[in-house]
Amino acid sequence: MERRKFLKNSSLTAAGLVSATTLASCKTETKSEAAAIAAIEPIKPIVVCTWNFLNATNKAWEVLSAGGNALDAVEQGVMVEEADVTNETVGKGGRPDRDGNVTLDACIMDKDGNCGSVVYLQNIAHPVSVARKVMEETPHIILAGKGAEKFAYEQGFKKEDLFTESTRKQYEEWLKTSKYETTINIENHDTIGMLAIDANGDIAGACTTSGMAYKVGGRVGDSPIIGAGLFIDNEVGGATATGVGEEVIRTVGSFLIVELMRQGKSPQEACEEGVKRIMKKNKGRKDFQIGFLAINKNGETGGYCVHPGFTYREYSEKGHENREVISFYE
Ligand code: SD4
């Protein structure tokens, strides 16, 4: 969608929300006021995800449109990317750290605030499903490294080599220079954060990544950190992030965005404020990207990023599209 058209739509919806709230509190509605209230009936089911992950949103939509719940939809949706070896930033085929280990981070959160997470997980292709098991089968929220891997085997996950020929070759090339700088967002598919609302109006989210390529061994980003890479509040909405995780952690980005929506901001406005908070701490810095994506209880969505290029995919009965997001630096 054209940027101008998208912005126009966002502000129209935001205006619709305000007037509906005002109208709803007015006892003597006119016919047209009642029609306006009906017009903002929540959009559900709906799924959105960071970047242009067509197959992942198709899968989530398949679950939602068959009457499935939001939690299953986001898990099964992001699993598509975890299994795709051509996606070198998520799951099997993800790029390794500087020591040559492919280490995965993921989390999942449901409508009741239950959540599970795995960090620095090796040899398992579907970290999001291990995170869901942590949520459902243990009294804990985060399992790390060897402990998470052992738990995964106990839960029936099988050991897999997460390297592909391509990522091994790239790593060998990288070793020749061993530049400390990490590479990020070098193509338009990256960490997947997914948010869904099911037919009941319940919200869930998931986020999964191999993190920054050639990161220092042991590094964990924002993606598996509840409140940073993902946050869901079933009364308000949900948010997720992609980009340089360190910056998202420093502002507890996704939690911040959900709280801003609770205070009345639209998803678009909340994402903009989230990025601006980060930029305040990084005055003039241009060498990193962050993209935020949010959805509110009405199924309105919004996104904002540091540099142009971030998009998000949205699928509801209204249609299926890849939305270009406006940015801090044009
Ligand atoms: C991380 N946020 O590990 C992830 C990486 C990412 O776009 O999202 N890249 O910091």
Boltz pocket constraint, residues with backbone or C-beta under 6 A from the ligand:
constraints:
  - pocket:
      binder: B
      contacts: [[A, 184], [A, 185], [A, 190], [A, 191], [A, 209], [A, 210], [A, 211], [A, 212], [A, 220], [A, 221], [A, 222], [A, 223], [A, 241], [A, 242], [A, 243], [A, 244], [A, 245], [A, 246]]
      max_distance: 6.0
